[in-house]
Amino acid sequence: MLMRAAFLVCVLLITSVPCLGQKKGRPRQTKSTQGKSTSEVSRLRDEYIKASREYKASLQKLLALYQQSFKKAEQRYDQSQKLLADGLISKREVEESERALTDAKLKVGGVEQQIATADTQIGQALVEIETEKQIAKLGPIRKGSLVRTISFIRYNGAGAWSLSQASKIQIFFQQTFKRPLPIGVFGQGAIHNQWRLDHHNAMDISLNPDGVEGQALINFLQSSGIPFSAFRTAIPGVATGPHIHIGMPSHRY
């Protein structure tokens, strides 16, 4: 009886307790974590696309109102010039209508710039989110190494980097191409807060990495030991976001 009882205890232990060193549970946990992470990315993306479209729609409505005001101001200005020519109003009144026209034009231009900026920043943030999964698969990349894929290029700069170095990049670009460096986002933007991405020590440049200017900038960054990620792809129907991210890749917080 004692031997039979001892045998049953051993059977119970073997069938109910995993063997030491067994690793079956860990992959399941990793897959579950990856699934949650992917699900969270998808949820954030959907929410942000919806919010961004609503924001752009509100800007477009505002733009329509400003455009109407501009047309009215333009008509008033034209009318005031005719009245001045007929001696019916003073020059001061014409100047007032001219200032009103200028203000209306500035408002239209300001909203148009907001819409363009929103398009750029949305595109860049979405492309980075989509590429984040690919970068994660690469694992740790040693200092000074360069990785190229079909959709992106990543250089893990050998030198230290901070946004205070941005001026030398701007000077290089200005001297080379005789125009300002097209910075889309400098430091942490509202979009990165929305996506919970740490972008405090990075900036996004609105250049296609395969273009002449993009290639020149990439070569300069690499020769200077400055880390970057250059994104070649867009998201069809959602974002036209090829750009160059200067700094270490943004990570979630």
Beta strands, then each sheet from edge to edge (+ up, - down):
strand 1: 146-148
strand 2: 152-155
strand 3: 183-186
strand 4: 197-198
strand 5: 203-205
strand 6: 228-231
strand 7: 243-246
strand 8: 251-252
sheet 1: 1+ 2- 6+ 7- 5+ 3-
sheet 2: 4+ 8-
end
